[in-house]
């Protein structure tokens, strides 16, 4: 076993690797960019070193710098985690040539599976079932049109050199293929430095099932069973579970056998995942092999009782696999959900900003929280927006699902938009509970999973009002204690009236006014949309314990200036108090402009100033958190100004394009 390793990654996977290293007494070296100076992974490691500016291309992806740091710190091996350089064959080779150990497969195996076209050819030769399609050298539009016609629409364009949903497009009609091919190539070039594409038959109503494999340098290869990863958005997984619900033992055996054969075909060593697409008749086809540890590996660990990072370290040290295939078995059921900084209501646009408040459910043998963030961290535009993974386990899927709902209920995060409510909706959806999901689950159930934002209900409004009143009363109490006349009515915060009951009205920008009557003794009467309630409340740190007509509830309330973020069960509402004594800030009229929907970098401008454009026409392309987003014209009109050039970093809400609508659509 190694004495010290360098972790060439960040965030939750770096923290995850550090925990396993501690159990083995292996010292860890972390690296951090300027944006990650105070990040959790750097605090957890035995030592941490700066690696460069915030952009990954100037820090975490500079392989020579990482290797030099490993040599300087006395690390014997480099663990790449996932993402970044984990599937970069040139980096893996350079690590070995520098006299270090790459905690991953040989460079030859990475190359064999890194080119998806060549990988499919090898898998077909090894007897592994492969999706019909085209992965040839002729990359012309004419060839793709011909192959799509032969395969039959719909088809899926995929980056030959990549994964993770980048460089991927579904095409339903021949007339859409050229635009889809152009966009997929551009995204693939930026993500992988390679714009070659392949084409596959799009399997309707499919499930995404993958198999965890492991191989050592002594010729042993095993699988640790399958995972279902069908719940996806933007072709990226958001919920994973093991074992895959509803499949037969015969299919499980066939999947495991095919995955092991795939690994043997390329002389694999280390942890890998063979991904398959399956139809309703239990037919399955090879899609790709990820030559690294997967984000969702904890669900496999939970049902097998194995530490896969420990396995990686043992295999990389030259030791044999710790268990044979016969010794591995599935126990119970595990589900993982990925908590992202993103807005599901805006097509899952990534979000950035400060984490003002953060609470996780208590860890136990039934629950793991895998995270690399803390309260007061800033979520940067430069990296993936995943905040954490909640992983639950129990003896059955039904019991695990119950634990998942409870864990989501107990998760509290404020300061930026997240997909927490969306995950709760998934966990409570009858179709998901039945285990019959396919990769179009989110699209088919969008209205159920991402309902329109409803106004705050009575308990949420009450929590916001009561928190405001208690906070104000505390300030008044402190001022009174310092006053020369502590009994003066001017030190009270209870809407004092001469010869009348104390009352006031509290208004929020996002809801109706709430009439508050002070009944004395810490009791209030609140006139809410649903009726009048007698209310009491007390503060326990961020926790507000309150009752409405005797019904006691708990909410987490976080105050930021005039805003109150109320987290009550799985609901999150941010309400802005209208303070009648506060000055009103001037708001610029930005009508006729298009603003950035998120922080990001402008990678292409598609029009010129003065250009006449039509409704829906793409104007520019914004890259944020590894994905491309197109800003389009909201109506027919003319581009009056472009405020940022290609390569510029922009914040959310800044004006990108000055736009004048034409004709009857002006002002719309």
Secondary structure, DSSP 8 states (H G I E B T S, - for coil): --SEEEE---HHHHHHHHHHHHHHT-EEEEEEEGGGTT-HHHHHSSEEEEEESSSGGGTTT-HHHHHHHHHHHT-SEEE--SSTTTT-HHHHHHHHHTT-EESS--HHHHHHHHSHHHHHHHHHHTT--B-SEE--S---HHHHHHHHHHH-SSEEEEETT--TTTT-EEE-SGGGHHHHHHHHHHHHHHHHS---EEEEE--TT-EEEEEEEEE-TTS-EEEEEEEEEEEEETTEEEEEEES-TT--HHHHHHHHHHHHHHHHHTT--EEEEEEEEE-TTS-EEEEEEE-S--TTHHHHHHHH---HHHHHHHHHTT---SS-GGG----SEEEEEEEESEEGGGTTEE--EE--EEE----BTTEEEEE---TT-EE-TTS--EEEEEEEEESSHHHHHHHHHHHHHT-EEESS--SHHHHHHHHT-HHHHTT---TTHHHHTHHHHS-------HHHHHHHHHHHHHHHHHHHHHHHHHSS-TT-GGG--S---TTS--EEEEEETTEEEEEEEEEETTEEEEEETTEEEEEEEEEETTEEEEEETTEEEEEEEEEETTEEEEEETTEEEEEEB--TTS--------TTEEE-SSSEEEEEE---TT-EE-TT-EEEEEEETTEEEEEE-SSSEEEEEE---TT-EE-TT-EEEEEEE-GGGTT-
